[in-house]
Amino acid sequence: MNPDPRRIRGEIRVALALALAAALFFLVLGALRDPLAHLAGDEGTYLAMATSLARDGDLRFTEADREWAESHPSGPVTLILQQTGAGIAYSKPVLYALWGAPFVALAGERGLAAANAAALVLGLVAGWAWLRRRADRGRAALVLATFAGAGAILPQIAWWMTEALQVGLALAGLALALGRARSATADDPGAWGRLLERPWALPVGAVLRGLLASLRDPNLLIALLPAAFYAAERSWRRAFAALALTLATLAAVLALTAALGGARNPYRAVRASFDAASGYPAGPGAAAVREQFDRHRATQTLRARPRLEPERSAVATLTFFAGRHTGLLVYFPFVIALLPAALRRPDRLAVVLLAGAAACAAFYLVWMPGNYFGGEGFVGNRYILPVLALLLLAPARLPGRLAIAAAWGVALVAGASAATSVARHTAADPWSQSHAHAGLFRLLPYESTAGAIAGRRDRYWSGDFLRFVDPFAEAGPDSFRIFAGRAPAEVVVATYWPGTPLRFLVAASGPGSVLEVSDWAGRWEFPLTGPEEGERRQLLAVEPSRAWRRHSFWWTPDLPNYRVRALRFALRSASGAGEATLRYLGRGAALAEIHAAELLAGELPERGVAGGTARLELAVRNTGGAPWSSRTPIPVLWGYRFVAADGQGAGEARAALPREVAPGEELRQELAVGWPQRPGRYRLEVDLVREDLAWFGDAGPGPLLAGDVEIEPGAP
């Protein structure tokens, strides 16, 4: 039966319109956020590798590489380097750098985006050839446009990472190797479709899959699928050719990796991260910097056995399908069309491809259930991207119009939500996850490995780990602030001790302020200030819901798994303005510490000059039962405050202690006191303060120093 030419033309026009709309959408999203202005995570290393190859043809880390990393326009670049017998080199798979280096040489750093686009086009051309063997041009165009546009594949072009290359290699390698696995059912498969029947298609596809396996170890599961299929079909010659050429290519790339970097597998080499703070192991001071390889080694090993932790794998599975940063259904809606089509009366090839996809997913869900597929820094589940190529090739019959429309419907909802969030929050968060700060994605489960404690988002307070998920809290050295009228701030809290509550010391300003705390199963309100009250401090005990995840950290292998909770903090006030400062106290052990001080030396002046400064020589002894420190969740600080003759407060200030003071120990320190700007008679109190909790003198004996001071006018 000949297909209807009008239907074909109509479907082609719809496919082109959808493809154009998707491309424009992602271009606008990229223009709003400008992801190319930032180098995050592995991107810096891959860019440095391609640049190094284009500059001097090797991947050794030399003085020229150090100068490039230190002077990059976006700021000093974080690099992952390895130490081997051959010296220090970059520690990432070399294939991506080899692919991108010519583009960088021709077009500069942004040539990597062109390299990603070229790799993706290679794969989509192969996908077009595959689909043309199954359907006419209209339906093939609709399905290919849905695969490329109804999901987060196109945005991978904007990140200088391997994902676009992996998708291209997976599509091309599998389509070429399996072209003869199914007989063509289209009346005219076209010139591209007939290419898959050529004798050279199988060996070329095997080589491409070997290249794919060199980029990430689990990709070998994908690379071996053609050999598995031909073995099941008892086509031994094809099975042997597919297997032998794939493994030979992989071995060749590993040998090249060893020649360029000194190790066949960079993930198992002695490796570490370097940045401007730690220094780079080349040039001045390189010998001292190399100690980073021993102090903060990041060598990885692949477990031979799965972890078999059902609870953690269950959480990983949930986030795999519906996570805020990795959810399969919201980041790749084309699955809604392709997966049911593949499951509908599958042939042997569909079974093999779907089994391969399930095996790859199981690897990440069981062998690495705490990793969450690298979703934290990139749009969508980047580890699973090459697996999605299997879904395009698996269906024996292509999905119909209704399934395709459903996929685009979900993509429209997800895209509109992402665009709204980016438009609202890009000023606060220019990074790749700004799309997840509002709308649909904000409602999904949050996933995080919580694996770093040195970054701008991460803190280690009261013996527990805290990660600030979004930009809506201002995290300081020992507290965080939230503001009325701003989106709720989300904080991941990881505790290794059983039970609750979690205690917070809160200082609020603004009349009628109310703190709302919520988690996955509950919501609590805490009135902070009254309708006429401008400021107040209080201790809050939050009883959160059951911990939704257990996590063991590499820096505390001797401790039990942490209990992880994601809490949201929102502040509202009657006036619409106000702020609250929260100090996390964990179990509140610090509240039981007894602090007391004895003044050994020090006196107040009787007069001062308005706007001037006086310096007080003070000596005190710690007579309490706990050390004083200005670097704890409730820091101990010097404080002074003025009270005017009319009883009104006239300001106060703080100063940090220079060191920790143990019980019984003495401290001598010079304290600078700034006099009020307005002349008059004031009462001055100088004391030690447990910030946001109490002045030492409030417990009964009064401040360490107190007296009246006459503030005289300054010189005209």
C-alpha positions as CSV (number, residue, x, y, z in Angstrom):
1,M,0.0,0.0,0.0
2,N,1.5,3.3,-1.1
3,P,1.6,6.0,1.7
4,D,-0.4,9.1,1.3
5,P,1.9,11.9,-0.1
6,R,-0.1,14.6,1.6
7,R,0.2,12.9,5.0
8,I,3.9,12.6,4.5
9,R,4.3,16.2,3.6
10,G,2.2,17.2,6.5
11,E,4.2,15.1,9.0
12,I,7.5,16.5,7.6
13,R,6.2,20.1,8.1
14,V,5.1,19.3,11.6
15,A,8.5,17.6,12.4
16,L,10.4,20.6,11.0
17,A,8.3,23.0,13.0
18,L,8.7,21.0,16.2
19,A,12.5,20.7,15.7
20,L,12.8,24.5,15.0
21,A,10.7,25.3,18.1
22,A,12.8,23.0,20.3
23,A,16.0,24.6,18.9
24,L,14.7,28.1,19.5
25,F,13.5,27.2,23.0
26,F,16.9,26.0,24.1
27,L,18.7,28.9,22.4
28,V,16.5,31.3,24.4
29,L,17.1,29.4,27.6
30,G,20.8,29.5,26.9
31,A,20.7,33.2,26.2
32,L,18.9,33.8,29.5
33,R,21.5,31.9,31.4
34,D,24.6,32.0,29.3
35,P,26.0,28.6,30.4
36,L,29.2,29.1,28.4
37,A,30.2,31.9,30.7
38,H,30.9,29.4,33.5
39,L,33.2,26.5,33.9
40,A,31.9,23.9,36.4
41,G,33.2,20.6,37.5
42,D,34.7,18.4,34.8
43,E,34.2,21.0,32.1
44,G,37.3,22.8,33.0
45,T,39.4,19.7,32.7
46,Y,38.0,18.7,29.3
47,L,38.5,22.2,28.0
48,A,42.0,22.3,29.3
49,M,42.8,18.9,27.6
50,A,41.5,20.0,24.2
51,T,43.3,23.3,24.5
52,S,46.6,21.6,25.5
53,L,46.3,19.2,22.6
54,A,45.7,22.1,20.2
55,R,48.6,24.0,21.7
56,D,51.4,21.5,22.1
57,G,50.0,18.1,21.0
58,D,50.2,16.3,24.4
59,L,48.3,16.0,27.7
60,R,51.2,16.6,30.1
61,F,50.6,19.3,32.6
62,T,53.3,21.9,32.1
63,E,54.1,25.5,33.0
64,A,52.1,26.6,29.9
65,D,49.1,24.7,31.2
66,R,49.4,26.2,34.6
67,E,49.5,29.7,33.2
68,W,46.4,29.0,31.1
69,A,44.5,27.7,34.1
70,E,45.4,30.6,36.3
71,S,44.6,33.3,33.8
72,H,41.4,32.0,32.2
73,P,38.8,34.8,31.6
74,S,36.1,33.0,33.7
75,G,38.5,32.7,36.6
76,P,41.0,30.1,37.7
77,V,40.0,26.7,36.4
78,T,39.6,23.6,38.5
79,L,41.5,20.7,37.0
80,I,41.6,17.0,37.7
81,L,45.2,15.7,37.3
82,Q,46.9,12.4,37.7
83,Q,50.4,11.5,38.9
84,T,52.1,8.6,37.1
85,G,55.6,7.3,36.5
86,A,55.6,9.4,33.3
87,G,54.8,12.6,35.2
88,I,51.7,14.7,35.8
89,A,48.9,14.8,33.2
90,Y,45.2,15.5,32.8
91,S,43.0,12.7,34.3
92,K,40.0,12.3,32.0
93,P,39.3,10.0,29.0
94,V,41.3,11.3,26.1
95,L,38.9,10.6,23.2
96,Y,36.8,13.7,23.9
97,A,39.9,15.9,23.9
98,L,41.1,14.3,20.7
99,W,37.7,14.9,19.0
100,G,37.4,18.5,20.3
101,A,41.0,19.7,19.7
102,P,40.7,20.4,16.0
103,F,37.5,22.4,16.7
104,V,39.3,24.4,19.4
105,A,42.3,25.0,17.1
106,L,39.9,26.5,14.5
107,A,37.3,28.3,16.6
108,G,38.8,28.8,20.0
109,E,37.3,27.4,23.2
110,R,33.7,27.6,22.0
111,G,34.7,25.2,19.3
112,L,33.9,22.5,21.8
113,A,30.2,23.4,21.3
114,A,30.7,22.8,17.6
115,A,32.4,19.5,18.3
116,N,29.4,18.5,20.4
117,A,27.0,19.5,17.7
118,A,28.9,17.6,15.0
119,A,28.9,14.5,17.2
120,L,25.2,14.7,17.8
121,V,24.5,15.3,14.1
122,L,26.5,12.2,13.3
123,G,24.3,10.2,15.6
124,L,21.0,11.7,14.3
125,V,21.9,11.0,10.7
126,A,22.4,7.4,11.7
127,G,19.1,7.4,13.5
128,W,17.4,8.8,10.4
129,A,18.9,6.0,8.3
130,W,17.6,3.5,10.9
131,L,14.1,5.0,11.0
132,R,13.8,5.2,7.2
133,R,14.1,1.4,7.0
134,R,11.0,1.2,9.3
135,A,8.7,3.9,8.0
136,D,8.2,6.6,5.3
137,R,9.9,10.0,5.5
138,G,7.0,11.6,7.3
139,R,6.8,9.2,10.3
140,A,10.6,8.9,10.5
141,A,10.9,12.7,10.6
142,L,8.3,12.9,13.4
143,V,10.0,10.3,15.5
144,L,13.5,11.7,15.0
145,A,12.3,15.2,15.9
146,T,10.7,13.9,19.0
147,F,13.8,12.0,20.1
148,A,16.0,15.1,19.5
149,G,13.7,17.8,20.6
150,A,11.2,16.5,23.2
151,G,13.9,16.2,25.9
152,A,17.2,17.5,27.2
153,I,19.5,16.0,24.5
154,L,20.1,19.3,22.6
155,P,21.2,21.2,25.7
156,Q,24.2,18.9,26.0
157,I,25.7,20.8,23.1
158,A,26.2,23.7,25.4
159,W,28.3,21.8,28.0
160,W,32.0,21.0,27.3
161,M,31.4,17.4,28.3
162,T,31.4,13.9,26.6
163,E,27.6,13.4,26.7
164,A,26.8,14.7,23.1
165,L,29.7,12.6,21.8
166,Q,28.4,9.5,23.7
167,V,24.9,9.9,22.2
168,G,26.3,10.3,18.7
169,L,28.6,7.3,19.0
170,A,25.9,5.1,20.6
171,L,23.4,5.9,17.8
172,A,25.8,5.6,14.9
173,G,27.6,2.5,16.3
174,L,24.4,0.6,17.0
175,A,22.6,1.6,13.8
176,L,25.5,0.6,11.6
177,A,26.2,-2.7,13.4
178,L,22.5,-3.7,13.5
179,G,21.3,-2.4,10.1
180,R,20.8,-6.0,8.8
181,A,19.2,-7.2,12.1
182,R,15.8,-6.2,10.8
183,S,14.5,-6.4,7.3
184,A,13.4,-3.1,5.9
185,T,9.6,-2.6,6.1
186,A,9.4,0.8,4.4
187,D,8.5,0.7,0.7
188,D,11.5,2.9,0.0
189,P,14.2,3.1,2.7
190,G,16.0,5.8,0.8
191,A,19.7,6.2,0.2
192,W,20.5,6.7,3.9
193,G,18.5,3.6,4.9
194,R,20.3,1.5,2.3
195,L,23.7,2.5,3.7
196,L,23.1,0.3,6.7
197,E,23.1,-2.7,4.5
198,R,26.6,-2.1,3.2
199,P,29.3,-4.7,4.1
200,W,31.4,-2.0,5.8
201,A,28.5,-0.9,8.2
202,L,29.1,-3.7,10.8
203,P,32.9,-3.1,11.2
204,V,32.6,0.7,11.3
205,G,29.8,0.4,13.9
206,A,32.0,-1.9,16.0
207,V,34.8,0.7,15.9
208,L,32.4,3.4,17.0
209,R,31.2,1.3,19.9
210,G,34.7,0.7,21.0
211,L,35.2,4.4,21.1
212,L,32.0,4.8,23.1
213,A,33.2,2.2,25.7
214,S,36.4,4.2,26.2
215,L,34.5,7.2,27.5
216,R,32.8,5.5,30.5
217,D,33.2,1.9,31.7
218,P,29.5,1.0,31.9
219,N,29.1,1.9,28.2
220,L,30.7,-1.5,27.5
221,L,27.3,-2.9,28.3
222,I,25.9,-1.0,25.3
223,A,28.9,-1.7,23.1
224,L,28.5,-5.5,23.4
225,L,24.8,-5.6,22.5
226,P,25.3,-6.3,18.8
227,A,27.6,-9.2,19.5
228,A,25.0,-10.5,22.0
229,F,22.2,-10.2,19.5
230,Y,24.1,-12.0,16.7
231,A,25.1,-14.7,19.1
232,A,21.4,-15.2,20.0
233,E,20.7,-15.4,16.2
234,R,23.5,-17.9,15.8
235,S,25.2,-15.6,13.3
236,W,28.6,-16.4,14.7
237,R,30.7,-14.6,12.1
238,R,28.9,-11.3,12.7
239,A,29.0,-11.9,16.5
240,F,32.7,-12.5,16.4
241,A,33.3,-9.4,14.1
242,A,31.2,-7.2,16.3
243,L,32.9,-8.4,19.5
244,A,36.5,-8.5,18.2
245,L,36.5,-5.1,16.5
246,T,34.9,-3.4,19.5
247,L,37.3,-4.8,22.0
248,A,40.3,-4.1,19.7
249,T,39.2,-0.5,19.3
250,L,38.8,-0.2,23.1
251,A,42.3,-1.6,23.7
252,A,43.8,0.8,21.1
253,V,42.2,3.8,22.8
254,L,43.4,2.6,26.2
255,A,46.9,2.2,24.9
256,L,46.7,5.7,23.4
257,T,45.4,7.0,26.8
258,A,48.4,5.5,28.5
259,A,50.8,7.0,26.0
260,L,49.3,10.5,26.4
261,G,48.6,10.5,30.1
262,G,50.7,7.7,31.6
263,A,47.7,5.5,32.7
264,R,45.3,3.4,30.8
265,N,42.3,4.2,33.0
266,P,42.5,7.8,34.4
267,Y,39.9,7.0,37.0
268,R,42.1,4.4,38.7
269,A,45.3,6.5,38.6
270,V,46.6,8.5,41.5
271,R,44.5,11.6,40.9
272,A,43.3,14.8,42.7
273,S,41.6,18.1,41.9
274,F,43.6,21.4,41.8
275,D,42.5,25.0,41.7
276,A,43.8,28.5,42.6
277,A,43.4,27.8,46.3
278,S,45.4,24.6,46.4
279,G,47.8,25.6,43.6
280,Y,48.8,23.7,40.5
281,P,51.6,21.1,40.4
282,A,53.7,23.0,37.9
283,G,55.9,26.0,38.2
284,P,56.8,27.7,41.5
285,G,56.0,25.6,44.6
286,A,55.0,22.6,42.5
287,A,56.7,20.1,44.9
288,A,54.5,21.2,47.8
289,V,51.4,21.2,45.7
290,R,52.0,17.6,44.6
291,E,51.3,16.5,48.2
292,Q,47.6,17.1,47.2
293,F,47.8,13.7,45.5
294,D,48.3,12.0,48.9
295,R,46.2,14.3,51.0
296,H,43.1,14.4,48.8
297,R,43.4,11.5,46.5
298,A,40.3,10.9,44.2
299,T,41.2,7.5,42.8
300,Q,38.1,5.5,41.9
301,T,37.6,1.8,41.8
302,L,34.7,-0.2,40.3
303,R,33.2,-2.7,42.7
304,A,33.0,-6.2,41.5
305,R,29.9,-6.8,43.5
306,P,26.8,-4.7,43.9
307,R,26.2,-2.8,47.2
308,L,22.8,-4.5,47.7
309,E,21.4,-1.7,49.8
310,P,17.6,-1.8,49.0
311,E,16.7,1.4,50.7
312,R,19.3,3.4,48.9
313,S,18.6,1.7,45.6
314,A,14.9,2.5,46.1
315,V,15.6,6.2,46.5
316,A,17.9,6.1,43.5
317,T,15.2,4.5,41.4
318,L,12.7,7.1,42.5
319,T,15.0,9.9,41.5
320,F,16.0,8.1,38.3
321,F,12.4,8.4,37.1
322,A,11.2,11.6,38.8
323,G,14.2,13.4,40.4
324,R,14.5,17.2,40.3
325,H,17.8,17.0,38.5
326,T,17.7,13.6,36.8
327,G,14.1,12.6,36.4
328,L,13.8,10.5,33.2
329,L,10.1,11.4,32.6
330,V,10.5,15.2,32.8
331,Y,13.9,15.5,31.2
332,F,13.3,13.0,28.4
333,P,9.6,12.9,27.6
334,F,10.2,11.1,24.3
335,V,10.5,8.0,26.4
336,I,6.7,8.2,26.8
337,A,6.4,7.5,23.0
338,L,9.3,5.2,22.4
339,L,9.2,2.8,25.4
340,P,5.6,1.6,24.9
341,A,6.3,1.2,21.2
342,A,9.3,-1.0,22.0
343,L,7.3,-3.1,24.5
344,R,4.4,-3.7,22.1
345,R,5.0,-7.2,20.6
346,P,8.8,-6.9,20.8
347,D,11.0,-9.0,18.5
348,R,14.3,-10.5,19.5
349,L,16.3,-7.3,18.7
350,A,13.9,-5.2,20.9
351,V,14.3,-7.7,23.8
352,V,18.1,-7.5,23.5
353,L,18.2,-3.7,23.3
354,L,15.7,-3.2,26.2
355,A,17.6,-5.8,28.3
356,G,20.8,-3.7,27.7
357,A,19.0,-0.5,28.7
358,A,17.8,-2.2,31.9
359,A,21.2,-3.6,32.7
360,C,22.8,-0.1,32.4
361,A,20.1,1.4,34.6
362,A,20.6,-1.4,37.2
363,F,24.3,-0.8,37.2
364,Y,23.8,2.8,38.4
365,L,20.9,1.9,40.7
366,V,22.6,-1.0,42.4
367,W,26.4,-0.6,42.0
368,M,26.4,3.2,42.4
369,P,23.1,4.0,44.1
370,G,24.6,7.1,45.9
371,N,25.8,8.8,42.7
372,Y,22.5,9.8,41.1
373,F,24.0,9.8,37.6
374,G,25.9,13.1,37.8
375,G,22.7,15.0,37.8
376,E,23.8,17.7,40.1
377,G,25.7,19.9,37.6
378,F,24.0,19.3,34.3
379,V,20.5,19.2,32.8
380,G,19.1,15.7,32.9
381,N,20.5,12.4,33.8
382,R,23.8,12.6,31.9
383,Y,25.1,9.1,32.8
384,I,22.1,7.5,31.2
385,L,22.1,9.5,28.0
386,P,23.8,6.9,25.7
387,V,21.3,4.3,26.9
388,L,18.5,6.4,25.5
389,A,19.8,5.7,22.0
390,L,18.6,2.1,22.5
391,L,15.0,3.3,22.9
392,L,15.1,4.9,19.5
393,L,16.3,1.7,17.8
394,A,14.3,-0.8,19.8
395,P,10.7,-0.4,18.5
396,A,9.8,-2.9,15.7
397,R,6.9,-0.5,14.9
398,L,7.3,3.2,15.3
399,P,5.0,5.1,17.8
400,G,1.8,6.6,16.5
401,R,0.7,10.2,16.4
402,L,-1.1,10.1,19.8
403,A,2.0,8.8,21.6
404,I,4.2,11.4,19.9
405,A,1.7,14.1,20.9
406,A,1.7,12.9,24.5
407,A,5.5,13.2,24.6
408,W,5.4,16.7,23.3
409,G,2.7,17.6,25.7
410,V,4.9,16.6,28.7
411,A,7.8,18.4,27.1
412,L,5.7,21.6,26.8
413,V,4.8,21.5,30.5
414,A,8.4,20.8,31.6
415,G,9.8,23.4,29.2
416,A,7.4,26.1,30.3
417,S,8.2,25.4,33.9
418,A,11.9,25.5,33.2
419,A,11.7,28.7,31.3
420,T,9.6,30.4,34.0
421,S,12.1,29.3,36.7
422,V,15.1,30.5,34.7
423,A,13.5,33.9,33.9
424,R,12.7,34.4,37.6
425,H,15.9,33.1,39.2
426,T,18.8,33.4,36.8
427,A,20.0,36.6,38.5
428,A,20.2,34.6,41.7
429,D,21.6,31.4,40.2
430,P,23.2,31.5,36.7
431,W,24.2,27.8,36.9
432,S,22.7,24.9,35.1
433,Q,20.1,24.1,37.7
434,S,18.3,27.5,37.7
435,H,15.4,25.8,35.9
436,A,14.7,23.7,39.0
437,H,14.1,26.5,41.5
438,A,10.4,26.9,40.8
439,G,7.4,25.2,39.1
440,L,7.2,21.6,38.2
441,F,10.9,20.7,39.0
442,R,10.7,22.3,42.5
443,L,8.0,19.7,43.4
444,L,10.1,16.7,42.5
445,P,12.4,14.8,44.9
446,Y,15.8,16.4,45.4
447,E,18.8,14.2,44.9
448,S,22.4,14.9,46.0
449,T,25.5,12.9,46.8
450,A,26.3,15.5,49.4
451,G,29.9,14.5,48.8
452,A,31.9,17.7,49.1
453,I,32.2,19.9,52.2
454,A,34.5,22.6,50.9
455,G,32.3,24.3,48.3
456,R,30.2,27.5,48.6
457,R,27.0,25.5,49.2
458,D,28.4,23.1,51.9
459,R,28.9,23.5,55.6
460,Y,29.9,21.3,58.5
461,W,28.1,22.6,61.6
462,S,27.6,21.1,65.0
463,G,29.1,17.8,63.8
464,D,26.6,17.5,61.0
465,F,26.7,18.2,57.2
466,L,24.5,20.9,55.6
467,R,24.2,21.6,51.9
468,F,22.4,24.7,50.7
469,V,20.4,23.5,47.6
470,D,19.4,26.8,46.1
471,P,20.4,30.5,46.1
472,F,17.6,31.6,48.5
473,A,19.6,31.5,51.7
474,E,22.7,33.5,52.4
475,A,25.1,31.0,54.1
476,G,27.7,32.6,56.3
477,P,30.6,31.0,58.2
478,D,28.4,29.8,61.1
479,S,24.8,30.8,60.2
480,F,22.4,31.4,57.3
481,R,19.9,34.2,56.6
482,I,16.5,34.0,54.9
483,F,14.3,36.9,53.8
484,A,10.6,37.6,53.6
485,G,9.3,37.8,50.1
486,R,11.9,35.4,48.7
487,A,11.4,31.8,47.6
488,P,11.8,29.2,50.4
489,A,15.4,28.2,51.0
490,E,16.1,24.4,50.9
491,V,18.8,22.9,53.1
492,V,19.9,19.2,53.1
493,V,20.8,18.2,56.6
494,A,22.8,15.0,57.2
495,T,23.0,13.7,60.8
496,Y,24.8,10.6,62.0
497,W,23.1,10.5,65.4
498,P,19.6,8.9,65.9
499,G,16.5,10.7,66.8
500,T,15.3,14.3,66.7
501,P,14.6,17.2,67.2
502,L,16.9,19.5,65.2
503,R,17.6,22.7,67.1
504,F,18.0,26.1,65.6
505,L,18.8,29.4,67.2
506,V,16.8,32.1,65.4
507,A,17.2,35.9,65.4
508,A,14.4,37.6,63.5
509,S,13.6,41.2,62.6
510,G,10.4,42.6,61.2
511,P,7.0,42.8,62.9
512,G,4.7,39.7,62.6
513,S,7.4,37.4,61.3
514,V,6.6,33.7,61.0
515,L,9.0,30.9,60.1
516,E,7.6,28.1,58.0
517,V,9.6,24.8,58.0
518,S,8.6,21.9,55.8
519,D,9.9,18.6,54.5
520,W,8.6,15.7,52.3
521,A,5.8,14.8,54.8
522,G,5.2,17.7,57.1
523,R,4.9,21.5,57.6
524,W,5.5,23.5,60.8
525,E,5.0,27.2,61.7
526,F,6.9,29.1,64.4
527,P,5.8,32.7,65.3
528,L,9.0,34.7,65.7
529,T,7.9,38.3,66.4
530,G,4.7,39.9,67.5
531,P,2.6,42.4,65.5
532,E,4.4,45.4,67.2
533,E,7.7,43.6,67.9
534,G,10.6,44.5,65.7
535,E,13.2,42.0,66.8
536,R,13.4,38.8,68.8
537,R,15.7,35.8,69.4
538,Q,14.6,32.3,70.3
539,L,15.5,28.7,70.3
540,L,13.4,26.4,68.0
541,A,13.2,22.6,68.1
542,V,12.1,21.1,64.7
543,E,10.7,17.6,64.6
544,P,11.2,16.6,61.0
545,S,9.7,13.6,59.3
546,R,11.5,10.3,58.9
547,A,14.9,10.6,57.1
548,W,14.3,9.8,53.4
549,R,17.8,8.6,52.8
550,R,20.9,7.0,54.4
551,H,24.3,8.0,53.2
552,S,27.9,7.1,54.2
553,F,30.6,9.6,53.4
554,W,34.1,9.0,52.3
555,W,35.6,11.3,54.9
556,T,33.9,9.4,57.8
557,P,34.1,5.7,56.9
558,D,34.1,4.8,60.6
559,L,30.7,6.4,61.3
560,P,27.3,4.9,60.6
561,N,25.3,6.1,57.6
562,Y,24.1,9.7,57.8
563,R,20.4,10.3,58.0
564,V,19.6,12.8,55.3
565,R,16.7,15.2,55.3
566,A,15.8,18.1,53.0
567,L,14.2,21.0,54.9
568,R,12.6,24.1,53.4
569,F,12.7,27.4,55.3
570,A,10.3,30.3,54.4
571,L,9.9,33.6,56.2
572,R,6.7,35.7,56.0
573,S,6.0,38.9,57.8
574,A,3.1,41.3,58.2
575,S,4.9,44.1,56.5
576,G,6.3,41.9,53.7
577,A,9.9,42.8,54.8
578,G,12.1,41.2,57.3
579,E,14.9,38.7,57.7
580,A,15.9,35.8,60.1
581,T,19.3,34.5,60.9
582,L,19.4,30.8,61.8
583,R,22.2,28.9,63.6
584,Y,22.1,25.2,63.3
585,L,22.8,23.5,66.7
586,G,22.1,19.9,65.8
587,R,21.2,18.0,68.9
588,G,21.9,21.2,70.9
589,A,24.9,19.9,72.8
590,A,26.4,23.4,72.7
591,L,23.4,24.7,74.7
592,A,24.5,22.7,77.7
593,E,27.9,24.4,77.8
594,I,28.4,26.7,80.8
595,H,30.2,30.0,79.9
596,A,31.5,32.4,82.5
597,A,34.3,34.9,82.6
598,E,36.4,36.9,85.2
599,L,37.8,40.3,84.4
600,L,41.5,40.5,85.3
601,A,42.3,43.9,83.9
602,G,40.5,46.7,82.0
603,E,38.8,50.0,82.6
604,L,36.5,52.4,80.7
605,P,37.3,56.0,79.8
606,E,35.1,58.7,81.2
607,R,35.0,60.7,78.0
608,G,35.0,60.2,74.3
609,V,34.7,62.2,71.0
610,A,31.6,61.7,68.8
611,G,32.5,59.4,65.9
612,G,35.9,58.6,67.3
613,T,37.5,55.4,68.5
614,A,39.0,54.2,71.8
615,R,41.1,51.2,72.4
616,L,40.6,49.2,75.6
617,E,43.2,46.8,77.0
618,L,41.3,43.8,78.4
619,A,42.4,40.7,80.2
620,V,39.9,37.9,81.2
621,R,39.9,34.3,82.4
622,N,37.6,31.6,81.3
623,T,35.9,30.4,84.5
624,G,33.3,28.3,82.8
625,G,33.3,24.6,81.8
626,A,33.6,25.0,78.0
627,P,36.1,26.6,75.6
628,W,35.4,30.0,74.0
629,S,35.7,30.1,70.2
630,S,34.5,32.5,67.5
631,R,34.4,29.6,65.0
632,T,31.5,27.6,66.4
633,P,27.8,27.5,65.5
634,I,27.2,29.8,68.6
635,P,30.4,31.8,68.5
636,V,31.7,33.6,71.6
637,L,32.5,37.2,70.7
638,W,33.5,40.4,72.4
639,G,30.5,42.8,72.4
640,Y,29.8,46.3,73.5
641,R,26.5,48.3,73.5
642,F,25.5,51.9,74.3
643,V,22.3,53.1,76.1
644,A,21.5,56.8,75.8
645,A,20.3,58.8,78.8
646,D,16.7,58.5,77.7
647,G,16.9,54.7,77.9
648,Q,17.0,54.2,74.1
649,G,19.6,51.8,72.7
650,A,22.3,53.6,70.7
651,G,24.0,50.7,68.9
652,E,26.2,47.7,69.6
653,A,29.1,45.9,67.9
654,R,31.1,42.7,68.0
655,A,34.7,41.6,67.7
656,A,36.1,38.1,67.2
657,L,38.4,36.4,69.7
658,P,41.9,35.8,68.2
659,R,42.0,32.2,69.3
660,E,40.2,29.5,71.3
661,V,40.3,30.0,75.0
662,A,40.2,26.8,77.1
663,P,38.6,26.6,80.6
664,G,41.0,28.2,83.1
665,E,43.0,30.0,80.4
666,E,43.6,33.7,80.3
667,L,43.1,36.0,77.3
668,R,44.6,39.5,76.7
669,Q,43.2,41.5,73.8
670,E,42.9,45.0,72.6
671,L,39.3,46.0,71.8
672,A,38.5,48.9,69.5
673,V,35.3,50.8,70.6
674,G,33.6,53.2,68.2
675,W,31.9,56.1,70.0
676,P,28.3,57.2,69.0
677,Q,28.0,59.9,66.3
678,R,25.7,62.1,68.5
679,P,27.1,63.8,71.6
680,G,25.6,63.1,75.0
681,R,25.8,60.9,78.0
682,Y,25.6,57.2,77.5
683,R,25.9,54.0,79.5
684,L,28.6,51.7,77.9
685,E,28.6,47.9,78.6
686,V,31.5,45.7,77.5
687,D,31.0,41.9,77.8
688,L,31.4,38.6,76.1
689,V,28.5,37.4,74.0
690,R,27.2,34.0,72.9
691,E,25.9,35.3,69.6
692,D,22.1,35.3,69.2
693,L,21.8,33.6,72.6
694,A,22.9,35.7,75.6
695,W,25.5,38.1,76.9
696,F,27.6,36.5,79.6
697,G,26.4,39.0,82.2
698,D,22.7,38.2,81.6
699,A,23.2,35.1,83.7
700,G,23.4,37.3,86.9
701,P,26.7,39.0,87.6
702,G,26.2,41.7,85.0
703,P,28.6,42.8,82.2
704,L,32.4,42.6,82.7
705,L,32.7,46.4,82.3
706,A,30.0,49.0,82.6
707,G,29.9,52.8,83.2
708,D,28.8,56.2,82.1
709,V,30.7,57.9,79.3
710,E,30.3,61.6,78.2
711,I,30.5,61.9,74.4
712,E,31.7,65.3,73.4
713,P,31.3,67.0,70.0
714,G,34.1,66.4,67.6
715,A,36.1,69.2,66.0
716,P,34.1,71.3,63.5
